[in-house]
Amino acid sequence: QVQLVESGGGLVQPGGSLRLSCAASGSIRSIHVMGWYRQAPGKQRELVARITNSGRTTYADSVKGRFTISRDNAKNTVYLQMNSLKPEDTAVYCCHAANVLSGDNYWGQGTQVTVSS
């Protein structure tokens, strides 16, 4: 089992920045990829960004150039730096981890990000 604990959400004005953190614990050696998903009210959950153990990253087109995902393997933590935030970035952001061999998926509890003036 893997436990994920997020932090860093909040209220920010358009154009502002936030950094989300996701700390993993448990069977972390089984994790191959970690990332962030978000879900806005009335919308489907969507991938925001993910990073593999080798450091390969993937971003949603809507956040490219504004968001950066990174990981600190020593701390078993993944970060999402969000810059130039827009009102349409408002959503609950959830950390995700996966074992691509077994198909196991793990989710954090989610953190609210609200972009509003």
C-alpha positions, 0 to 999 in steps of 0.5 A: 500500500501507498499513502499520499498526503497533499499540501499547498492548496489555497486561494490565489489571485489570477496571475499568482503562483502556488506550489503543491506537494505530495508526500508518499509513504508505504510501499514507495518502491512499487511506484513507477509514476506520480502525478497530479489530476484535477477536477473542477465542478461539473467537469471530468477529472483530468491529468495535469502533469505526471513524472516517471521514476526516470524523470520523464514528464507529461503535461496537459496542453492547458498548463504547458509553460505555466506548471512544472512537476518535479520530484525529490526522491530522497523525500519521496515527494512530488511537487507541482509548481503552478505559475500564471494561474487562471480562474479556469485552473480552479479545481480540486487537485489530487495526487496520484501514484501508480505501479504500471506493472500491477496496475495498482493506483493510489490517490491522495485526499485532494487539495482545493485550488481556487483562483479568483480576484 
